[in-house]
Amino acid sequence: MSRYRKVLTRIWTDERFRPFLSETQRLFLYHLTSPQSTPFLLYVETREQITTTLRLSRPAFRKASGPLLEADMVRYADDGSSLVFLPKAMLIEENAPTGPTSITSWVNLFRDLPALVFRAESLEHWRSLRTEHVLHPNISAFIDVLVKVHGKAFGKAFDKPPDKGFGSQSENSQPKALSGAVAVSDTGTGAVSGKGSPPVDECGQLGGGRPAARQLESSLSRTATTGRGARPISDVVAQLRAKEGKE
């Protein structure tokens, strides 16, 4: 799958990015553009992979990552999943999936991530962003599908309104996206409308062309072409979630 990342040039004038030392800036730019990354910037990459690629010692990595952790610009899993998460990526409109095909691809990528606590907490963070901000409609559609298909597996975390936990700001200080941080895209997803989207199977995987897959694709098409804040998702997503649980 061909992938690319568009790092917006205004990152160099961002008030939070500019004060960082060069190694911290380099680490953050690496996280934005890592070959291991996903379009939604939650992905698996070990500390060893990061330090080897950047030729950093362990102490140098800790020093470079400290300011990013303090600013909540990156989070590292401590549950054994080796997940890396950039929590503010979804606040940037340029990061939105381009259409139903992209959303389907993103759901598949998310499904392949280790289904441990950190992944669940990351999805809960996205859900809280959706309640606090007006997100791009395609980002809202992506989050909706994830919550409906995967939310039940996270237990009681989705039985209550999203809270302010997991590194979020105070009630009077909403999280702010890093100005011009990054726009991510996935050229392997192609279409920007529902037409020509590849089918997905009952578990959200590409391929198959079964009736449930066509219903999901139709649902995504309706969601991805509605206005901001609209989140209509067909009940077929719940059916897919139930089938996935039986595997």
N, C-alpha and C positions, 0 to 999 in steps of 0.2 A: 504494500500500500504506500503510495507516494504521499509524503507529508511535508508541510512547511509551516513556519511560524513567522508572523509579521510583528516585529517589535516596533511599536510606535515611537517616532523620533522624539516626541515631547517627554519621554522618560528622562532625558538628560536635563530638563528644566524642572522636574518634579521636586517639590520642597522636601519630600521625605527621602528620595533616592540620592539627591546630590550630596548630602553630608556624609554618606557612607564612605569608608575607606575603599580603595580600589579593589581589594580582594573580596570585600563584601558585595560590591557592585558586580564583580565578575561572577560570584557564586549565584547571585540572584538572576543575572542574565542567563547563566547556565541552566538554572531551573526552568526558565521560560522556554528554552530552546533545546533541552536535553533530547537526545535521540530515543530515550526511553519514555518520553512524556506522551500523554494523551491530549486531545484537543481541549479537554476540560481541566487539564492540569491537576489531576489526581492520578498518580501513577506509581509503579513499583521501581525503585532504584535503591540499591544498598549504599551504605556509607562508603564501602570499599570501592564501588563503581564510581561514586562521585569524586572521592579523593584521588583515585587512580587517574581518572580523566583529566582532572584539573591539576594533577601533580601537587597535591596539598598533603602535608603531614596531618596526623590527627589533631595535634594542638592548633595548627593553622586553620583547619576546618572549623574547630570549635570557636576560634576567635572570629572567623569570618561569618559564621552562621548566627552568632549571638545577637547582633543587632537586628537581623531579620526575624528571629524568633520573638524578640522583645517588641518589635513593631507589628507582630502577627502577619507578616508578609509571606511566611512559609511555616509549615508544620511538618514534623517528622513523627511517624508512628513509633510507638513503643510497645506494640502488641505482637511483635514478631513478623509483621506483614511487610516491612521495609517500604511502606507507602510514603510518598512525598506529596504534599498538598499545598497549593497556593490558594488560600481561601477567598481572595478578593477578585479572582479572575472573572467570575460570573457577573460582576458589576459593570464590566466594560462591554458595551454593545457590540464592538467589533469581534468579540469572542463568541458570538452566538452561532449556533449551527445554521447552515444556509437554507435548510428546508427539511422536509420529512425524511429524505434519504439519510441526511447527516444525523438527524435525531436517532434514527434506527441504528446507525453505526455507533453512535455514542453510547446508546443503551447496551449494545453488545460489548463494547469495550469496558463499560462499568461492570457488567456481569462477570467478566473474566478477572476482575481484581479480587484479591483475597477477601473473603466475606467474614472479616473479623471486626472488632469493635471500632477501629479507626475508620473503616469505610462507612459504617453506620453513622458515626458521629459527623463525618464529612457530609453525608447526605442530609442529616439533621441541620447542619449549618446552612446548606443551600436552601433548605425549606424555610429557615428563619429569614434568610435574605429575601425570599419571595414575599414574605409577609411585611417586611419593613421597607422594601424598595419597589419601584416600578421597573421590572426587568424587561429585557427584550422578550417579545412573545415566544420566540423559539427557545429561549433559555427556560422560560416558564413551562413550556410544553415538555422539554426534556426532564425537568425536575418533577413534573406531575407524573410522567410515565414511570420514573424511578420509584417515586413514593408508592404508586399503586401496584407496581409489579414486585418491588423488593421490600417495601416498608413493613409488611407483615412479618418478615423474617427477623426484623430487628426488635421484636417483642413489644414492650410497653412504650418504647421511645416515641412511637407515632400515635399512641392513644391519647396524648395530651398536646396542647398547643406548644409550638417550639419555644424553648426558653432562651435566655441570654447567655447560656453557658458556652463551654468549649472555646474559650479565648475571645468571645465577642466583647464589644465595647459596652459601656454603661448605657442605661436607658436614655440618657440625654445626649449621648455621643454616638451617633450611628456610624458604622464602619464606612470608611472612605476608600474608594479604589485608588490605587496608585495611578496618578495621572499619566495616561499614555503608556502604561506598562507594556501591554502586549495585546495583539490581536492574533488569535489562533485560528487556523483553518485546516481542513483536511481535504486535499484534492482527490482523495480516493472516494469521496462521497458524492461528488458530481452534482446531481440535480438540485435545483432550487425550488422545485414545485413537486407536487405529488406524482406527476406523470413520470413514468419510467423508473420508479423506485423499485429496488430489488425486494422480493418477498422475504418475510421472516417466518420462522417456525413458531410453535407454541411457546417456546422459551425465549423468544426475542432474537434468535440466531438468524443470520442471513441464509437464504436458501429455502427450498421446499415449495413455496407457492400454495400453501394450504389455505382453506377458507378463513381460519382464525387469523392467519397472517395478513390476508387482504383486508379484513376488518380493522386490524391494528393500523395498517398502513393508511387506510381511509381516515381513521380517527386522527392520526398524526397530521395528515394533510389538512383536515379541518382546523386543527389546533394551530398549526404553524402559519396559517394564512389569516388568522383573526387578529383583531387589534390588540393593543397593549393591555395586559392584565387579564385577558380572556383565557380561561383554562379549561375548555370543554374536552374531556377525555372519555371515550366510549367505555361501557361496562366490559367490553371484551378484554381490556387490560387486566381487570380483576380475574377474568376467566383464565388468562394466560398465567397469571400469578399462581392460581390454584393448581394448574397443570404442572407448573414448574416445581411446586412443592411436593408433587407426587413422584418426581423422578428419583 
